[in-house]
Every structure is written in C-alpha cells, then in structure tokens.
Amino acid sequence: MLDLKRQYASIKDDVAAAVERVLTTQYFIGGPELEAFERESAAYLGVRASLGCASGTDALWLALAAAGVQPGDRVITSAFTFFASASSITRCGAIPVFADDDPATLNLDPAAVEKLLAGSQSVRAVMPVHLYGQCADMDAFNALAKQHDIAIIEDAAQAFGASWSGKNAGALGRAGAFSFYPTKNLSAYGDGGAVSTDDEDLADHVRRLRNHGSRHRYYHEEIGWNSRLDALQAAVLRIKLQHIDRWNLQRREVAAKYDALLRDSGLVKSGALTVDAQAPIGLLQTRPEAFHIYHQYVVRAFRRDELRAYLTERAIGTEIYYPVPLHLQQSFAYLGYKLGDLPVSEAAARDLLALPIFPELRDDEQQRVVAVISEFYSR
C-alpha cells in the first residue's frame, strides 16, 4: 500500500541535518522549529495561523472547542470517515449527527445536511470531511453556514495541499484540522497535527487549549489539554513541506494512470455509481472545482472482499477505508441509528477498496495491480 522508505531515501540527508539542528539546541517542546513550521505552513495554506498539536484527532477537538462547541450542542458530520471525526465531537460533550454522502464523491452531501439543519435548532457546527484528498463542496457548506449561523470546521486530515476553486483546504471554513500521521501525504515521523484558521481569536483560543488552558505558565484560564507538536516533528515537517507540491502532483499522475489502466481493462462502466458482474470496478468522481491530491486511490469493487484476498495472496497491498460506517459503530449505538438509515455510506463500506498509491509508485507496479484485478474478474 505504501513504501515510506522510498520517500525517505530522497530526503534523508536534509532530515538528518534538521534533526541534528534540534538535538544541538536541545529545544524539544515549542521553540524556533515549531514557530517556523507554523509560519511556513500558514503561508502555504493561505491563512493567518497554523497551530501545531499532538495529533489530527486533537486538531479536530481543538478546532471544535475553540469555535465554541459546547456540551449538548449538535455537530453534523459524515458517517463514512475515520472514527476521530465523530469522537472529537463527543470529546466536546457534543452530539454527533450523521448525514449521508454524495454517491459520486463520497464526500458529505450538502443537501442531506440542509435537511438536518432545517429540523434542528441546536446544531452548532458542520464538519465536512475532505475524503481521500478531495475537498467537499465548500461553496454549498459556506452558504449553509451563513444561512444558519453555524461554524464550518474542515476535517482536512487527508487533504494537505488539496483545494476548492483555487483556495486551499484548511482555509475554506472557520477552521481546518490536519493530521501528520506517518501515512498522510504530509507526514511526520510520529503523530502530529495542526489547526488552521483566519480567525485570530480562535487561534488564540487554540493556543490556550493545547497548553492546559494556559496563556501564562501556571495560570489556567480554562481546562485545556496537553497537545503539543514537538520540535523534532516540526523540523521533519519543514523539510517535507518543501516537497509537498511535487509529491501531490506525482500522486495525481499515479491516479490518472490507474484511471486509464482500469478503463482500458474494460472493467469500468463510465458514470456508474454501483458495481456488478458486467462492470465490476467503479471509479469515484472528481468535482471540477476540486484539486484532488489522492491521499488514497479508492475504487468500488464487485465482490470486494474476494478481490482483496486474491490481491493479498499475490503480495499486493490493499486497505478498506472504512469497513463500518460510524452510525453503525457499537460505540455510537446510543444515538439510535440502524442499518438502512444512511444507504450511501453503507454501500460504500461494502464496496470500496483502496489500491496502492504513493508518489514513488512505478508504472510497472501499477500495471501489475490492474493486471491482477483483471485476472480475478476473468476467472
């Protein structure tokens, strides 16, 4: 699925120098490396502030809490996403409300969200997820924000460098949340995250919350958390930030190659939102406003689990993102959702398969992946 060693080989000397710089200063928490990364990432994203924290999960919670989400509030998000999108809401004491997705992109459906907003007075925020590296329809969500006076918090964990109508993910809502987990397209050598925002008051609130609710040492204005991005991770991220545009373009090239190979294989029916024996592979769509950075390359697959087993037997890595939509997770049973409530998310959980993708993936490796998929369906 992912070979991080290939990326490391191309930057290891620069990374070693950056790490040595930190070790020489012995400044591990905060300090000049973090401050520089925050400046550089904010400039890249086109926002006033980018604030490092301990993880993408913490970034979501910090953004929600700093935006004023309180216990008892409702926050609408997708059911087809990683668990942290919803657990961050409950960490605020708020109630996650799940909406279904656009079947073409699997991003949160603005029409489904609008219906939920019309029926509730206690929704404080909406959290669109930029799934797999494609931005959700932020024009529609920002229009809903104005109409209903709610905050839009972007879950941009998979979308560093993605954009919508020329504006970067993380600069499209009230705040954005990024993850730098090692599998992400911009990744640290450990956990890490960041909150991005143009709202200076929100940024100041995040700074307090990530430091035990304290602006000045030993004086605590509120109960916060210990959520800091350490200097070693910031130093590594500063090196990788210099390459992220090139790596994202390479990801797009890999995705375009997959699209062409799969279409040429005869396995794909153009425009199909379902898969069957006649058209066993379905491609997700990219909106024209979106600059997709393909954190993952994901297809719909007929007999998905059998195909995955066949690929695994032939040493081809795959992953399922995600096998159980959040509204059907045991931990959210108290919310009262049942099978059939969100059919698009449920179908995606049954059909989707992520194929190997990273910037250094070779053409011959992609050709083998598609050849083995074709072999499976031709048996």
C-alpha positions in Angstrom: 0.0 0.0 0.0 2.7 2.4 1.0 6.5 2.4 0.9 7.8 5.2 3.1 11.4 4.1 2.6 11.4 5.4 -1.0 10.4 8.9 0.1 13.0 8.8 3.0 15.8 7.9 0.6 15.2 11.1 -1.3 15.3 13.4 1.7 17.3 11.6 4.3 20.3 14.0 4.3 18.1 17.0 4.8 16.1 15.2 7.5 19.3 14.2 9.3 20.5 17.8 9.3 17.2 19.1 10.6 17.1 16.5 13.4 20.7 17.3 14.3 19.8 21.0 14.5 17.2 20.2 17.1 19.5 17.9 19.0 22.2 20.6 19.1 19.8 23.2 20.5 18.2 20.7 23.0 14.9 22.6 22.5 12.3 19.9 22.1 9.0 21.4 23.1 7.9 24.6 21.2 10.7 26.9 20.2 12.1 28.1 16.9 11.4 24.9 14.8 7.7 24.8 15.8 7.4 28.6 15.3 9.0 28.3 11.8 6.8 25.4 10.8 3.7 27.3 11.9 4.7 30.3 9.9 5.6 28.3 6.8 2.5 26.1 6.8 0.3 29.1 7.4 1.8 30.8 4.4 1.4 27.7 2.3 -2.2 27.3 3.3 -3.0 31.0 2.9 -4.3 31.5 6.5 -3.3 33.8 9.4 -2.5 30.9 11.7 -1.4 27.3 11.6 -1.1 25.8 15.1 0.8 22.6 15.7 -0.7 20.0 18.1 -0.1 16.4 19.1 -2.4 14.6 16.5 -5.1 15.1 13.9 -7.6 13.9 16.4 -6.5 16.6 18.8 -6.7 19.1 16.0 -10.3 18.3 15.4 -11.2 18.7 19.1 -9.2 21.9 19.4 -10.9 23.4 16.4 -14.4 22.5 17.6 -13.8 23.6 21.2 -12.2 26.9 20.1 -15.1 27.5 17.8 -17.5 27.4 20.8 -18.9 23.9 20.5 -20.4 23.1 24.0 -21.8 20.1 25.8 -25.3 19.3 24.4 -24.6 21.0 21.0 -25.1 19.0 17.9 -22.4 18.8 15.2 -23.2 17.3 11.8 -20.6 15.2 10.0 -20.2 12.2 7.7 -20.8 8.7 8.8 -18.2 7.5 6.2 -15.0 8.7 7.7 -12.4 7.8 10.3 -13.6 7.5 13.9 -11.9 10.7 15.1 -14.2 12.8 13.0 -17.0 11.9 15.4 -15.0 11.1 18.6 -13.7 14.7 18.6 -17.3 15.9 18.8 -18.1 13.7 21.8 -14.9 14.9 23.4 -16.5 18.4 23.5 -19.6 16.9 25.2 -21.5 17.4 22.0 -23.7 15.0 20.0 -22.6 13.8 16.6 -25.3 13.9 13.9 -24.6 11.7 10.9 -25.6 12.7 7.4 -25.2 10.6 4.2 -22.8 11.3 1.4 -22.8 12.2 -2.3 -22.6 8.8 -4.0 -20.4 10.2 -6.8 -17.6 11.5 -4.5 -18.5 10.1 -1.0 -18.0 13.5 0.5 -20.7 14.8 2.8 -23.8 15.7 0.9 -24.9 19.4 1.4 -28.5 18.5 0.6 -28.6 15.9 3.3 -27.0 18.4 5.8 -29.6 21.1 4.8 -32.4 18.7 5.7 -30.9 18.1 9.1 -30.4 21.8 9.7 -34.0 22.6 8.9 -35.1 20.2 11.6 -32.8 21.2 14.5 -32.2 24.4 16.4 -29.2 23.1 18.4 -26.7 22.5 15.6 -23.5 24.5 16.4 -21.2 23.3 13.6 -20.9 21.2 10.5 -17.7 19.1 9.9 -17.3 18.2 6.2 -14.5 15.6 5.6 -12.3 16.1 2.6 -12.3 12.4 2.0 -9.3 10.7 0.3 -7.9 14.1 -0.6 -10.8 15.7 -2.4 -12.4 18.8 -0.9 -16.1 18.6 -0.1 -18.5 21.1 -1.7 -17.4 24.1 0.3 -19.4 26.6 -1.6 -22.6 24.9 -0.5 -21.4 24.4 3.1 -20.4 28.1 3.5 -23.8 29.1 2.1 -25.4 26.9 4.8 -23.1 28.5 7.4 -24.3 31.9 6.6 -28.0 30.9 6.4 -28.0 29.0 9.7 -25.2 30.9 11.6 -23.1 27.8 12.2 -19.4 27.1 12.1 -17.8 25.0 9.3 -14.9 23.0 10.7 -13.0 21.2 7.9 -11.7 17.7 8.6 -8.7 18.2 6.3 -6.7 15.3 7.8 -6.3 13.7 4.3 -6.0 16.8 2.3 -2.9 18.9 2.8 -2.4 20.7 -0.5 -5.9 20.0 -1.8 -8.0 23.0 -2.9 -11.5 24.1 -3.9 -11.9 26.8 -6.5 -8.2 27.7 -6.0 -8.4 28.1 -2.3 -6.6 25.6 -0.1 -8.1 23.1 2.2 -7.8 24.4 5.7 -8.6 28.0 4.5 -12.2 27.2 3.4 -14.1 27.2 6.7 -13.9 28.8 10.2 -11.1 26.4 11.0 -9.4 23.3 9.5 -7.8 20.3 11.1 -4.8 18.4 9.7 -3.2 15.1 10.6 0.5 14.4 10.1 0.3 10.7 10.9 3.0 8.8 9.0 0.7 7.5 6.3 -0.6 11.0 5.4 0.6 12.8 2.3 2.4 15.4 4.5 3.6 13.1 7.3 5.7 13.3 10.4 7.9 10.6 11.9 5.3 10.0 14.6 2.0 11.6 15.5 1.2 15.2 14.9 -1.5 17.6 13.7 -2.4 21.3 13.2 -5.3 23.7 13.3 -5.5 26.3 10.6 -7.7 29.4 10.7 -8.1 33.1 9.6 -9.8 33.9 12.9 -7.3 35.4 15.3 -9.5 34.9 18.4 -10.0 31.2 17.5 -6.2 30.8 17.0 -5.5 32.4 20.4 -8.1 30.0 22.0 -6.4 27.0 20.4 -3.0 28.2 21.8 -4.5 28.1 25.3 -6.4 24.9 24.9 -3.4 22.9 23.6 -1.4 24.1 26.7 -3.6 23.1 29.6 -5.9 26.2 29.1 -2.9 28.4 30.0 -1.7 31.6 28.4 1.0 32.2 31.0 2.8 29.3 32.8 0.9 28.1 35.9 -2.1 30.4 35.3 -5.0 28.5 33.8 -8.0 30.3 32.4 -9.8 27.1 31.5 -9.3 23.4 31.4 -7.4 22.5 28.3 -5.2 19.6 27.3 -1.6 18.8 26.7 -1.4 18.7 22.9 1.9 19.9 21.6 3.7 19.2 18.3 7.3 18.6 19.4 10.3 20.3 17.7 11.6 17.1 16.1 8.4 16.6 14.3 8.2 20.2 13.3 11.7 20.0 11.9 10.9 17.0 9.8 7.6 18.6 8.6 9.5 21.7 7.5 11.7 19.6 5.2 8.7 17.7 3.8 6.7 20.9 3.3 9.3 21.9 0.6 8.4 18.9 -1.4 4.7 18.6 -0.9 3.6 20.2 -4.2 5.7 17.8 -6.2 4.6 14.8 -4.2 0.9 15.8 -4.6 1.4 16.2 -8.4 3.0 12.7 -8.5 0.0 11.3 -6.6 -2.3 12.9 -9.2 -0.2 11.3 -12.0 -0.5 7.9 -10.3 -4.2 8.3 -10.0 -4.6 9.3 -13.7 -2.6 6.3 -14.7 -4.9 4.0 -12.6 -7.9 5.6 -14.2 -6.6 5.0 -17.7 -5.5 1.4 -17.0 -8.8 0.5 -15.4 -10.8 2.0 -18.2 -8.6 0.3 -20.8 -9.2 -3.0 -19.0 -12.9 -2.9 -19.8 -13.8 -3.4 -16.1 -15.3 0.1 -15.7 -18.6 1.4 -16.8 -18.5 5.2 -17.3 -20.6 7.1 -14.7 -21.7 4.0 -12.8 -22.4 4.6 -9.1 -22.8 0.8 -8.5 -20.8 -2.2 -9.5 -21.9 -5.6 -10.8 -20.6 -8.6 -12.7 -20.7 -6.7 -16.0 -18.9 -3.6 -14.7 -17.1 -4.8 -11.6 -15.0 -1.7 -10.9 -16.4 1.8 -10.3 -14.4 5.0 -10.2 -15.2 7.8 -7.8 -15.8 11.2 -9.4 -13.7 14.4 -9.0 -15.6 17.7 -8.9 -14.3 20.3 -11.4 -13.8 22.8 -8.5 -11.6 20.3 -6.7 -7.8 19.9 -6.9 -7.7 16.3 -5.7 -4.4 15.2 -4.1 -5.3 11.5 -3.8 -4.2 10.7 -0.3 -5.9 7.4 -1.2 -6.9 5.9 -4.6 -10.2 4.2 -3.9 -12.5 2.2 -6.2 -15.8 0.4 -5.9 -15.3 -3.3 -6.4 -17.8 -6.1 -7.1 -17.1 -9.0 -4.7 -14.7 -6.6 -2.9 -13.6 -9.0 -0.1 -12.8 -11.8 -2.5 -10.9 -9.5 -4.7 -8.9 -8.2 -1.8 -8.0 -11.7 -0.7 -6.9 -12.5 -4.3 -4.6 -9.5 -4.3 -3.2 -10.2 -0.9 -2.3 -13.8 -2.0 -0.3 -12.2 -4.8 1.6 -9.7 -2.5 -0.4 -6.6 -3.5 -1.4 -4.5 -0.6 -4.9 -3.0 -0.2 -7.0 -1.4 2.5 -10.6 -0.8 3.3 -11.4 2.8 4.2 -13.8 2.2 6.0 -15.5 -1.2 6.8 -18.1 0.0 9.2 -19.7 3.5 8.9 -19.8 5.4 12.1 -23.5 5.4 12.6 -23.3 1.6 12.9 -20.3 1.5 15.3 -21.0 -0.1 18.7 -19.7 2.9 20.5 -22.4 5.1 18.9 -25.3 2.7 19.4 -26.7 5.2 22.0 -27.5 7.6 19.1 -30.2 5.2 17.8 -29.1 4.7 14.2 -29.9 1.5 12.4 -28.9 -0.3 9.2 -30.6 1.4 6.3 -30.5 4.9 7.7 -27.6 6.1 5.6 -27.6 3.9 2.4 -24.8 5.6 0.5 -22.4 5.3 3.4 -23.4 1.7 4.0 -22.9 0.7 0.3 -19.5 2.4 0.3 -18.5 0.3 3.4 -19.4 -2.8 1.4 -17.8 -2.0 -1.9 -14.8 0.3 -1.5 -11.2 -0.8 -1.9 -8.0 1.3 -1.7 -5.2 0.4 -4.1 -1.5 1.1 -3.5 -0.7 4.8 -4.0 2.3 6.9 -3.1 4.4 9.4 -5.1 7.2 6.9 -5.9 4.9 4.1 -7.2 6.2 2.8 -10.5 4.3 2.3 -13.8 5.1 -1.4 -13.9 3.8 -1.8 -10.3 0.5 -0.1 -11.3 0.3 -2.3 -14.4 0.7 -5.4 -12.3 -2.1 -4.2 -9.8 -4.6 -3.8 -12.7 -3.5 -7.0 -14.4 -4.2 -9.0 -11.3 -7.5 -7.3 -10.8 -8.4 -8.2 -14.4 -7.2 -11.7 -13.9 -9.5 -12.1 -10.9 -12.6 -11.0 -12.8 -11.8 -13.1 -15.8 -11.8 -16.4 -13.9 
